[in-house]
Amino acid sequence: MNIEHHDLIHELPEHRERIHQLLTSNTHFSRLFDEYHQVTKEVERLEGLGMPVTDESISTMKGTRLKLKDELYAMIQHS
């Protein structure tokens, strides 16, 4: 199964430098960044096991990941 990777640097490569700056200077951003990557890692692990994409727990995790990504992106844009 081909798994799409959703790490934030891969998703937003044009913001690599700003992400690094926020990681080193903003604890809230850093905490959300870590949470985003924990959720992403778990989704990718389950997808790698062949779990159905429509499984409720994976759908919930993907929703959480999207919410975190939106919040992180807003912080990148407004900082």
The first five atom37 places (N, CA, C, CB, O) and aatype in JSON, in Angstrom:
{
  "aatype": [12, 2, 9, 6, 8, 8, 3, 10, 9, 8, 6, 10, 14, 6, 8, 1, 6, 1, 9, 8, 5, 10, 10, 16, 15, 2, 16, 8, 13, 15, 1, 10, 13, 3, 6, 18, 8, 5, 19, 16, 11, 6, 19, 6, 1, 10, 6, 7, 10, 7, 12, 14, 19, 16, 3, 6, 15, 9, 15, 16, 12, 11, 7, 16, 1, 10, 11, 10, 11, 3, 6, 10, 18, 0, 12, 9, 5, 8, 15],
  "atom_mask": [
    [1, 1, 1, 1, 1],
    [1, 1, 1, 1, 1],
    [1, 1, 1, 1, 1],
    [1, 1, 1, 1, 1],
    [1, 1, 1, 1, 1],
    [1, 1, 1, 1, 1],
    [1, 1, 1, 1, 1],
    [1, 1, 1, 1, 1],
    [1, 1, 1, 1, 1],
    [1, 1, 1, 1, 1],
    [1, 1, 1, 1, 1],
    [1, 1, 1, 1, 1],
    [1, 1, 1, 1, 1],
    [1, 1, 1, 1, 1],
    [1, 1, 1, 1, 1],
    [1, 1, 1, 1, 1],
    [1, 1, 1, 1, 1],
    [1, 1, 1, 1, 1],
    [1, 1, 1, 1, 1],
    [1, 1, 1, 1, 1],
    [1, 1, 1, 1, 1],
    [1, 1, 1, 1, 1],
    [1, 1, 1, 1, 1],
    [1, 1, 1, 1, 1],
    [1, 1, 1, 1, 1],
    [1, 1, 1, 1, 1],
    [1, 1, 1, 1, 1],
    [1, 1, 1, 1, 1],
    [1, 1, 1, 1, 1],
    [1, 1, 1, 1, 1],
    [1, 1, 1, 1, 1],
    [1, 1, 1, 1, 1],
    [1, 1, 1, 1, 1],
    [1, 1, 1, 1, 1],
    [1, 1, 1, 1, 1],
    [1, 1, 1, 1, 1],
    [1, 1, 1, 1, 1],
    [1, 1, 1, 1, 1],
    [1, 1, 1, 1, 1],
    [1, 1, 1, 1, 1],
    [1, 1, 1, 1, 1],
    [1, 1, 1, 1, 1],
    [1, 1, 1, 1, 1],
    [1, 1, 1, 1, 1],
    [1, 1, 1, 1, 1],
    [1, 1, 1, 1, 1],
    [1, 1, 1, 1, 1],
    [1, 1, 1, 0, 1],
    [1, 1, 1, 1, 1],
    [1, 1, 1, 0, 1],
    [1, 1, 1, 1, 1],
    [1, 1, 1, 1, 1],
    [1, 1, 1, 1, 1],
    [1, 1, 1, 1, 1],
    [1, 1, 1, 1, 1],
    [1, 1, 1, 1, 1],
    [1, 1, 1, 1, 1],
    [1, 1, 1, 1, 1],
    [1, 1, 1, 1, 1],
    [1, 1, 1, 1, 1],
    [1, 1, 1, 1, 1],
    [1, 1, 1, 1, 1],
    [1, 1, 1, 0, 1],
    [1, 1, 1, 1, 1],
    [1, 1, 1, 1, 1],
    [1, 1, 1, 1, 1],
    [1, 1, 1, 1, 1],
    [1, 1, 1, 1, 1],
    [1, 1, 1, 1, 1],
    [1, 1, 1, 1, 1],
    [1, 1, 1, 1, 1],
    [1, 1, 1, 1, 1],
    [1, 1, 1, 1, 1],
    [1, 1, 1, 1, 1],
    [1, 1, 1, 1, 1],
    [1, 1, 1, 1, 1],
    [1, 1, 1, 1, 1],
    [1, 1, 1, 1, 1],
    [1, 1, 1, 1, 1]
  ],
  "atom_positions": [
    [[0.84, -1.17, 0.0], [0.0, 0.0, 0.0], [0.89, 1.24, 0.0], [-0.96, -0.01, 1.21], [1.83, 1.33, 0.79]],
    [[0.6, 2.2, -0.87], [1.34, 3.44, -0.95], [0.77, 4.44, 0.06], [1.3, 4.02, -2.38], [-0.38, 4.86, -0.06]],
    [[1.58, 4.8, 1.04], [1.13, 5.7, 2.1], [1.64, 7.1, 1.8], [1.61, 5.22, 3.5], [2.83, 7.31, 1.57]],
    [[0.72, 8.06, 1.82], [1.07, 9.46, 1.62], [1.54, 10.03, 2.95], [-0.13, 10.26, 1.06], [0.87, 9.87, 3.97]],
    [[2.69, 10.69, 2.95], [3.23, 11.26, 4.18], [2.74, 12.7, 4.33], [4.77, 11.21, 4.19], [2.72, 13.47, 3.37]],
    [[2.34, 13.05, 5.55], [1.75, 14.35, 5.82], [2.51, 15.15, 6.86], [0.33, 14.18, 6.26], [1.91, 15.97, 7.56]],
    [[3.83, 14.94, 6.98], [4.56, 15.76, 7.93], [4.47, 17.21, 7.46], [6.05, 15.29, 8.07], [4.39, 17.47, 6.26]],
    [[4.5, 18.14, 8.39], [4.22, 19.54, 8.09], [5.23, 20.14, 7.11], [4.23, 20.35, 9.38], [4.84, 20.93, 6.24]],
    [[6.48, 19.8, 7.22], [7.49, 20.32, 6.29], [7.2, 19.81, 4.88], [8.92, 19.9, 6.72], [7.37, 20.56, 3.91]],
    [[6.77, 18.58, 4.75], [6.42, 18.01, 3.45], [5.16, 18.68, 2.89], [6.2, 16.49, 3.56], [5.06, 18.92, 1.68]],
    [[4.23, 18.98, 3.76], [2.97, 19.61, 3.36], [3.15, 21.09, 3.0], [1.94, 19.47, 4.47], [2.47, 21.6, 2.11]],
    [[4.06, 21.78, 3.68], [4.25, 23.22, 3.5], [5.73, 23.57, 3.3], [3.69, 23.99, 4.71], [6.3, 24.32, 4.1]],
    [[6.37, 23.03, 2.27], [7.82, 23.22, 2.12], [8.22, 24.69, 1.94], [8.32, 22.43, 0.94], [9.34, 25.07, 2.29]],
    [[7.33, 25.5, 1.4], [7.65, 26.91, 1.2], [7.75, 27.69, 2.52], [6.6, 27.56, 0.3], [8.23, 28.82, 2.55]],
    [[7.29, 27.06, 3.61], [7.32, 27.71, 4.92], [8.33, 27.05, 5.87], [5.93, 27.67, 5.55], [8.25, 27.24, 7.08]],
    [[9.26, 26.31, 5.33], [10.23, 25.57, 6.13], [10.96, 26.47, 7.14], [11.25, 24.91, 5.21], [11.06, 26.12, 8.32]],
    [[11.45, 27.61, 6.69], [12.2, 28.5, 7.59], [11.3, 29.07, 8.68], [12.85, 29.63, 6.8], [11.7, 29.14, 9.84]],
    [[10.09, 29.48, 8.31], [9.17, 30.06, 9.3], [8.76, 29.01, 10.32], [7.92, 30.65, 8.6], [8.64, 29.32, 11.51]],
    [[8.55, 27.78, 9.89], [8.21, 26.69, 10.81], [9.34, 26.5, 11.81], [7.94, 25.36, 10.03], [9.09, 26.37, 13.01]],
    [[10.56, 26.48, 11.33], [11.71, 26.32, 12.23], [11.78, 27.47, 13.24], [13.02, 26.24, 11.42], [12.02, 27.24, 14.43]],
    [[11.56, 28.7, 12.77], [11.58, 29.85, 13.68], [10.52, 29.71, 14.77], [11.35, 31.15, 12.89], [10.79, 29.94, 15.94]],
    [[9.31, 29.32, 14.37], [8.23, 29.17, 15.34], [8.5, 28.03, 16.32], [6.89, 28.94, 14.61], [8.17, 28.12, 17.5]],
    [[9.1, 26.95, 15.82], [9.41, 25.83, 16.7], [10.39, 26.22, 17.8], [9.99, 24.68, 15.89], [10.31, 25.71, 18.92]],
    [[11.28, 27.11, 17.49], [12.28, 27.5, 18.48], [11.87, 28.68, 19.34], [13.56, 27.82, 17.79], [12.5, 28.95, 20.36]],
    [[10.8, 29.38, 18.95], [10.43, 30.59, 19.69], [9.02, 30.58, 20.27], [10.58, 31.77, 18.8], [8.69, 31.44, 21.09]],
    [[8.18, 29.64, 19.88], [6.78, 29.67, 20.3], [6.4, 28.3, 20.87], [5.85, 30.05, 19.1], [6.25, 27.34, 20.12]],
    [[6.24, 28.22, 22.17], [5.94, 26.92, 22.8], [4.57, 26.38, 22.4], [6.01, 27.06, 24.32], [4.41, 25.16, 22.29]],
    [[3.6, 27.25, 22.17], [2.28, 26.78, 21.74], [2.37, 26.14, 20.36], [1.26, 27.96, 21.72], [1.81, 25.07, 20.12]],
    [[3.08, 26.8, 19.44], [3.28, 26.24, 18.1], [4.0, 24.9, 18.2], [4.08, 27.22, 17.21], [3.61, 23.93, 17.54]],
    [[5.03, 24.84, 19.02], [5.81, 23.62, 19.18], [4.95, 22.47, 19.7], [6.98, 23.87, 20.13], [5.06, 21.34, 19.22]],
    [[4.08, 22.76, 20.67], [3.2, 21.73, 21.23], [2.21, 21.23, 20.16], [2.43, 22.29, 22.45], [2.0, 20.02, 20.03]],
    [[1.61, 22.16, 19.4], [0.68, 21.76, 18.34], [1.4, 20.98, 17.25], [-0.01, 23.0, 17.74], [0.86, 20.01, 16.71]],
    [[2.61, 21.41, 16.92], [3.43, 20.72, 15.91], [3.67, 19.27, 16.32], [4.78, 21.46, 15.71], [3.52, 18.36, 15.51]],
    [[4.05, 19.07, 17.59], [4.29, 17.71, 18.09], [3.01, 16.88, 18.07], [4.85, 17.76, 19.52], [3.03, 15.72, 17.67]],
    [[1.91, 17.48, 18.49], [0.63, 16.77, 18.49], [0.23, 16.39, 17.06], [-0.47, 17.62, 19.14], [-0.23, 15.27, 16.82]],
    [[0.39, 17.33, 16.12], [0.09, 17.06, 14.71], [0.88, 15.85, 14.21], [0.41, 18.31, 13.85], [0.34, 14.97, 13.54]],
    [[2.17, 15.82, 14.54], [3.01, 14.74, 14.04], [2.71, 13.41, 14.75], [4.47, 15.1, 14.22], [2.86, 12.35, 14.13]],
    [[2.31, 13.43, 15.99], [1.91, 12.2, 16.68], [0.66, 11.6, 16.02], [1.65, 12.47, 18.18], [0.59, 10.4, 15.78]],
    [[-0.32, 12.45, 15.75], [-1.55, 11.98, 15.1], [-1.23, 11.47, 13.69], [-2.61, 13.12, 15.04], [-1.73, 10.42, 13.28]],
    [[-0.41, 12.21, 12.97], [-0.03, 11.81, 11.61], [0.66, 10.45, 11.61], [0.88, 12.88, 10.98], [0.36, 9.59, 10.79]],
    [[1.6, 10.27, 12.54], [2.33, 9.0, 12.63], [1.37, 7.83, 12.88], [3.39, 9.07, 13.74], [1.51, 6.76, 12.28]],
    [[0.4, 8.04, 13.76], [-0.56, 6.98, 14.08], [-1.46, 6.68, 12.88], [-1.41, 7.37, 15.29], [-1.74, 5.51, 12.6]],
    [[-1.93, 7.7, 12.18], [-2.76, 7.48, 10.99], [-1.96, 6.71, 9.95], [-3.25, 8.84, 10.4], [-2.47, 5.75, 9.37]],
    [[-0.73, 7.1, 9.7], [0.1, 6.42, 8.71], [0.39, 4.98, 9.12], [1.41, 7.18, 8.51], [0.44, 4.09, 8.28]],
    [[0.57, 4.75, 10.42], [0.81, 3.39, 10.91], [-0.42, 2.52, 10.64], [1.14, 3.4, 12.43], [-0.29, 1.39, 10.15]],
    [[-1.59, 3.03, 10.97], [-2.82, 2.26, 10.76], [-3.09, 2.03, 9.27], [-4.01, 2.98, 11.4], [-3.53, 0.95, 8.88]],
    [[-2.83, 3.05, 8.46], [-3.01, 2.87, 7.02], [-2.04, 1.82, 6.49], [-2.8, 4.21, 6.28], [-2.38, 1.05, 5.59]],
    [[-0.83, 1.78, 7.05], [0.16, 0.79, 6.64], [-0.25, -0.63, 7.0], [0.0, 0.0, 0.0], [0.17, -1.59, 6.35]],
    [[-1.08, -0.76, 8.03], [-1.6, -2.06, 8.43], [-2.8, -2.48, 7.59], [-1.98, -2.04, 9.9], [-3.3, -3.6, 7.72]],
    [[-3.25, -1.58, 6.73], [-4.39, -1.89, 5.88], [-5.73, -1.63, 6.53], [0.0, 0.0, 0.0], [-6.75, -2.19, 6.12]],
    [[-5.74, -0.76, 7.54], [-7.01, -0.43, 8.19], [-7.88, 0.33, 7.18], [-6.77, 0.43, 9.49], [-7.37, 1.15, 6.41]],
    [[-9.17, 0.06, 7.18], [-10.04, 0.77, 6.23], [-10.05, 2.27, 6.52], [-11.48, 0.22, 6.3], [-10.12, 2.69, 7.68]],
    [[-9.97, 3.07, 5.47], [-9.94, 4.52, 5.61], [-11.24, 5.04, 6.22], [-9.7, 5.18, 4.25], [-11.25, 6.1, 6.84]],
    [[-12.31, 4.31, 6.06], [-13.6, 4.74, 6.59], [-13.79, 4.36, 8.05], [-14.72, 4.15, 5.77], [-14.8, 4.71, 8.65]],
    [[-12.82, 3.66, 8.62], [-12.9, 3.31, 10.03], [-13.09, 4.59, 10.84], [-11.62, 2.54, 10.49], [-12.39, 5.58, 10.61]],
    [[-14.01, 4.58, 11.79], [-14.37, 5.78, 12.54], [-13.2, 6.39, 13.29], [-15.46, 5.45, 13.52], [-13.05, 7.61, 13.31]],
    [[-12.36, 5.57, 13.89], [-11.24, 6.12, 14.65], [-10.22, 6.8, 13.73], [-10.55, 5.01, 15.46], [-9.68, 7.84, 14.1]],
    [[-9.97, 6.24, 12.56], [-9.05, 6.88, 11.62], [-9.66, 8.18, 11.11], [-8.72, 5.93, 10.43], [-8.96, 9.18, 10.97]],
    [[-10.95, 8.16, 10.82], [-11.62, 9.39, 10.36], [-11.53, 10.48, 11.42], [-13.09, 9.1, 10.02], [-11.3, 11.64, 11.09]],
    [[-11.7, 10.11, 12.67], [-11.6, 11.08, 13.77], [-10.19, 11.63, 13.86], [-12.01, 10.44, 15.11], [-9.99, 12.83, 14.03]],
    [[-9.19, 10.75, 13.74], [-7.8, 11.19, 13.8], [-7.47, 12.11, 12.63], [-6.85, 9.99, 13.8], [-6.76, 13.1, 12.79]],
    [[-7.99, 11.8, 11.45], [-7.74, 12.65, 10.29], [-8.39, 14.02, 10.47], [-8.27, 11.99, 9.01], [-7.83, 15.03, 10.05]],
    [[-9.56, 14.06, 11.1], [-10.2, 15.33, 11.41], [-9.37, 16.14, 12.4], [0.0, 0.0, 0.0], [-9.22, 17.36, 12.24]],
    [[-8.84, 15.47, 13.4], [-7.97, 16.13, 14.38], [-6.73, 16.67, 13.69], [-7.58, 15.16, 15.51], [-6.32, 17.8, 13.94]],
    [[-6.15, 15.86, 12.82], [-4.94, 16.28, 12.1], [-5.23, 17.52, 11.24], [-4.41, 15.13, 11.2], [-4.42, 18.44, 11.2]],
    [[-6.36, 17.54, 10.57], [-6.72, 18.68, 9.73], [-6.92, 19.94, 10.57], [-7.99, 18.37, 8.94], [-6.48, 21.03, 10.19]],
    [[-7.57, 19.79, 11.71], [-7.78, 20.94, 12.61], [-6.44, 21.49, 13.09], [-8.67, 20.54, 13.83], [-6.22, 22.7, 13.09]],
    [[-5.54, 20.6, 13.48], [-4.21, 21.03, 13.93], [-3.44, 21.7, 12.8], [-3.41, 19.82, 14.47], [-2.8, 22.73, 13.01]],
    [[-3.5, 21.13, 11.61], [-2.79, 21.71, 10.47], [-3.33, 23.1, 10.17], [-2.93, 20.81, 9.23], [-2.56, 24.02, 9.9]],
    [[-4.65, 23.27, 10.22], [-5.24, 24.59, 9.98], [-4.76, 25.6, 11.01], [-6.77, 24.5, 10.0], [-4.44, 26.74, 10.66]],
    [[-4.71, 25.19, 12.26], [-4.26, 26.1, 13.32], [-2.78, 26.44, 13.15], [-4.5, 25.47, 14.7], [-2.39, 27.6, 13.31]],
    [[-1.97, 25.45, 12.83], [-0.54, 25.69, 12.61], [-0.33, 26.62, 11.42], [0.2, 24.36, 12.39], [0.49, 27.54, 11.47]],
    [[-1.07, 26.38, 10.35], [-0.93, 27.21, 9.15], [-1.33, 28.65, 9.45], [-1.8, 26.65, 8.0], [-0.67, 29.59, 8.99]],
    [[-2.4, 28.84, 10.22], [-2.82, 30.2, 10.59], [-1.71, 30.88, 11.39], [-4.14, 30.16, 11.41], [-1.46, 32.07, 11.2]],
    [[-1.06, 30.15, 12.27], [0.03, 30.73, 13.06], [1.21, 31.09, 12.16], [0.48, 29.75, 14.16], [1.86, 32.11, 12.38]],
    [[1.48, 30.28, 11.16], [2.57, 30.56, 10.21], [2.24, 31.84, 9.43], [2.79, 29.36, 9.23], [3.11, 32.69, 9.25]],
    [[1.01, 31.95, 8.98], [0.61, 33.1, 8.16], [0.56, 34.4, 8.95], [-0.74, 32.83, 7.54], [0.85, 35.46, 8.39]],
    [[0.21, 34.35, 10.22], [-0.01, 35.56, 11.0], [1.14, 35.92, 11.93], [-1.25, 35.41, 11.8], [0.99, 36.79, 12.79]],
    [[2.25, 35.28, 11.77], [3.36, 35.59, 12.66], [4.4, 36.42, 11.96], [3.98, 34.32, 13.21], [5.41, 36.78, 12.56]]
  ]
}
